C-alpha cells in the first residue's frame, strides 16, 4: 500500500521544524507494521542519539496517529497555525493546478 503524507507540512506545524518529518514517517510506517522494531527500541535509539529527544518522540507519535486518522492530524496542524493553502498538492489535478499557478505567476 502506498500513502501520501505531507510530513514536512505536518512536522513544521506541530513541531516547529521539517527536520521532524523523518521521525513522523517512521511512526507512520511503524504503526502500519512496516518497521520490525519495538516502540521501546525506537525510543531508546532516540534517547541515545540525544538530539531533540522529546520532539523526536512526539513526531513518532504524530506519525502513528496519522497512520490511523490523517484527518485529525491535519486538523491539529491547521489549528496550530498551518495554512491549508500551503499543503503540498496531493492529487494529479492539484499538482497540475499548482504548476499552472506557479508558471502564471
C-alpha positions, 0 to 999 in steps of 0.5 A, a space after each residue: 500500500 502506498 500513502 501520501 503524507 505531507 510530513 514536512 507540512 505536518 512536522 513544521 506545524 506541530 513541531 516547529 521544524 521539517 527536520 521532524 518529518 523523518 521521525 513522523 514517517 517512521 511512526 507512520 510506517 511503524 504503526 502500519 507494521 512496516 518497521 520490525 522494531 519495538 516502540 521501546 527500541 525506537 525510543 531508546 535509539 532516540 534517547 541515545 542519539 540525544 538530539 531533540 529527544 522529546 520532539 523526536 518522540 512526539 513526531 513518532 507519535 504524530 506519525 502513528 496517529 496519522 497512520 490511523 486518522 490523517 484527518 485529525 492530524 491535519 486538523 491539529 496542524 491547521 489549528 496550530 497555525 498551518 495554512 491549508 493553502 500551503 499543503 503540498 498538492 496531493 492529487 494529479 489535478 492539484 499538482 497540475 493546478 499548482 504548476 499552472 499557478 506557479 508558471 502564471 505567476 
